[in-house]
Amino acid sequence: MYVRADSLDDLLAKIYRQLLTRGTRIEPTKGAAREIYGVLLKLSAPRLRLSRTESRGILFSCLGELLWILAGNNTLDFIKYYIAEYEKSSDDDQTIHGAYGPRMFGKRPNDQLARVIASLKSKPDSRQAVVQLFDRRDTLEYHSDIPCTCTMQFVIRDRRLHMLTSMRSNDAWLGLPHDVFAFTMIQELVARSLDVELGEYRHSVGSLHLYDRDDKKAIRYLDEGWQPRRPMPPMPLGDPWASVRTLLNFEEAVRSGDASTTDPRESMGTYWADLATLLTIHKAGKTTGNQNEIKRLKRRLSNDVYTMYINKRYGMVPSVRDQVTIFDGANGTPKAAT
């Protein structure tokens, strides 16, 4: 099956319809499900990586999981701060065996993303710029979590960086939105590192499935509709990794309680400061839930694409500022105001 769309929401809608109507019944370990085997998904506009719906607008957990990966971290405490369900995936209540970060960003031979960037800098037409995540050793003994992602391939064509992720298995409800967010952000980081434009994102899946427990959620998603397309802003030009390190240091400080009141605009450009501000909002929501404090932090954001997710999570009524601009989904340019 081949599914193509510009936005994540358009992609998810097509996938859920296909799974609910054409999916084959399977009984895997984690529960009964509907499956389509052998699927290729294409996201033409990777910055439309966030759902604009009530049920799948999951910005904070997506951002937290991305930073866990970029930090090269495998600890349970880090990721369960953002996604409590990861506690079920630990073998020892301390680490996650299948964590992507150490496999992608560790010391040699696991400095894979750095080698991909170096390879494409020296040979822009290379077909060997591949990150491997699933390993044969993952199945030699039982683990509560092993990577669903097998490989990520990056290619430059016509000065655009395209990416193909290959999955052995993918949960269409819980996993897919998080995967698309994290992987397209990594794609954009690599594109900026190579000074090329962001291309298309492709996602190949062996078993694409929807668990029975999520059937009704998927049906509600199809019925609810979504707000106008809003891409994330383009990542700033230039090598991004110094900014990533600054953001990761900020994340660690906020999570540990050392910098919840620090204004990230003092040390970061607007793109990265907005992501850091989201981390402080998440912290405020977890610790006090004080809407006045969250509103104060929200005013720091330079781009209002994120406000829908804050309003939804914390039960806030959208302000006039939140509603004035709609962006074209294909290229992120402003359209007529509503």
Secondary structure as GFF3:
##gff-version 3
##sequence-region A 1 338
A	DSSP	beta_strand	2	5	.	.	.	ID=ss1
A	DSSP	alpha_helix	8	22	.	.	.	ID=ss2
A	DSSP	beta_strand	24	26	.	.	.	ID=ss3
A	DSSP	beta_strand	33	43	.	.	.	ID=ss4
A	DSSP	alpha_helix	59	70	.	.	.	ID=ss5
A	DSSP	alpha_helix	76	80	.	.	.	ID=ss6
A	DSSP	three_ten_helix	84	89	.	.	.	ID=ss7
A	DSSP	alpha_helix	100	105	.	.	.	ID=ss8
A	DSSP	alpha_helix	112	122	.	.	.	ID=ss9
A	DSSP	beta_strand	130	132	.	.	.	ID=ss10
A	DSSP	three_ten_helix	136	139	.	.	.	ID=ss11
A	DSSP	beta_strand	149	157	.	.	.	ID=ss12
A	DSSP	beta_strand	160	171	.	.	.	ID=ss13
A	DSSP	alpha_helix	175	194	.	.	.	ID=ss14
A	DSSP	beta_strand	197	211	.	.	.	ID=ss15
A	DSSP	three_ten_helix	212	214	.	.	.	ID=ss16
A	DSSP	alpha_helix	215	224	.	.	.	ID=ss17
A	DSSP	alpha_helix	241	256	.	.	.	ID=ss18
A	DSSP	three_ten_helix	264	266	.	.	.	ID=ss19
A	DSSP	alpha_helix	270	287	.	.	.	ID=ss20
A	DSSP	alpha_helix	291	298	.	.	.	ID=ss21
A	DSSP	three_ten_helix	304	306	.	.	.	ID=ss22
A	DSSP	alpha_helix	307	314	.	.	.	ID=ss23
A	DSSP	alpha_helix	320	323	.	.	.	ID=ss24
###
